[in-house]
Each structure stands twice: as structure tokens, then as C-alpha cells.
Amino acid sequence: PPPPTPTSRCSSAASDVYKRQEFLFRAIEARSGFLGVWALAILLSLILWAVPLDLFQRAFGPVPPPLAILLAGVAGFFLVGRVSHGRRPVPWGRLLAIAAVFLLPPVAIDLAIPFADDLNAPFPLALAFYPAAGFLAEVVFHLLPLAVMAIVLRQTELPVWAFVPAVLAEPVFQAAASGGFTAQGMLVAIHVTLFSGVQLWVFRRHGFVAMYVFRLFYYAFWHLLWGTLRLTLFF
């Protein structure tokens, strides 16, 4: 092939500069939205710290909720800028409808093989617990695996297959927490795998905030709506 001309070199350099500027802009934008969610999670975690319950300890372990959210936020602030994502307008109504559809499989599982009676956080503390726990889940199960893949592959725009570890991280954890290799545990793993895949599709198109809010939509249906109804039906 012919050697590159000065014009082609300038075009290539200009393209590289544009790509760097575009990635920097997206990283700043992503971190701005992340900071807002992080601040909300910290405030809500203070409530959880003041009212300790067994469910909260199972979610956060021995670490006080504010400290867990603080550490997750510091890590997530750097991780969220490692992976490029889209900036398309968010179809909030469509995401709400999809979250409602995702309620159906776990309800079917619960009717066939009931979960424990203490599955859900009590109301009104649930309004603080689920946004805080959801933030922690997004950082640990999604941002962390995605950032690792971005570092390993040395690129910010990940191919679809590189999302697989992030898709599977939460299902593996949920299956183990739901009884491991039991019928209930495996059904939960399948459902959470599908949900996690849709979440990451949302992230790829719309960013972290949309992915996080989509989780909150699902939590509202599953943990708050059905969580209240099931106590009346089963217990």
C-alpha cells in the first residue's frame, strides 16, 4: 500500500482527538448523573444505619450502610467513566412497562415455591433500603465487571460478548442466596439473568442513571407491590 500522505496523517490525528474529546465528554456526563444517584443513596443509607434490621445486615454485611455506599460510590465514580455508552433519549414509560412484565416470573415462582416471609424490607423503610441496595448492586454487579473488561481489552466501547460477565454476576449471587442448585434457585437465576441482560442493554443505550431507575421500577413492582400482597396471601 502507498505510504500515508501528510493530509491522511492530519485527518487521522484529528479523528483521534475528536474521539478522545467525545469520550471525555461522555465520561463527565456519566459521572455527573452518577454523583446525583450516589448522593441520594448516601442520604438513604443514613436512615438504614439508624434502624438496623437483619435484612439490612444480610445486604450490607458487617459494614455500616453509609460506609458501604461511600466505598461503592468512590469505586463507581471511577468505574462509570471507563465504559462508553449511548446517550439516547430515555423512554421512561417503556422501561416502566418492561419492569412490570418482569414482575410476572418471580410471582409465578413465589406462588409455586414460596420464598421466605422475610424476603422484603418492611414499609416504609423499604423506601430507603431498595434505592440504597440497588445502587450498591449496580456498582458491584455491573460497573465493576464492565470496567474490568474495558481494562483487559484496553478499549472503552465494549463488544456485546464483553458484557457477559456483568450479565452473569448478579444471577450467580442470587442463585446462591436463593438456595443454590434447587428448583427455586435455578429459576431465580434464569429470571435475574434475563433482567440483568435487559439492564445492560439499557445502560448501553442510555447510561447508568437509566439502568439504575429501571431497577427501581422493578423493585417497586416486586418488592413493594407484590411484597405487600404476598404477606396477605401467604402469611
Salt bridges, closest charged atoms under 4 A:
GLU22 OE2 - ARG26 NE 3.21
GLU22 OE2 - ARG87 NH2 2.76
GLU29 OE1 - ARG87 NE 3.89
ASP54 OD2 - ARG58 NH1 2.65
ASP110 OD2 - ARG230 NE 2.61
ASP118 OD2 - ARG58 NH1 3.54
GLU138 OE1 - HIS142 ND1 2.64
GLU138 OE2 - ARG215 NE 2.59
GLU170 OE1 - ARG215 NH2 2.77
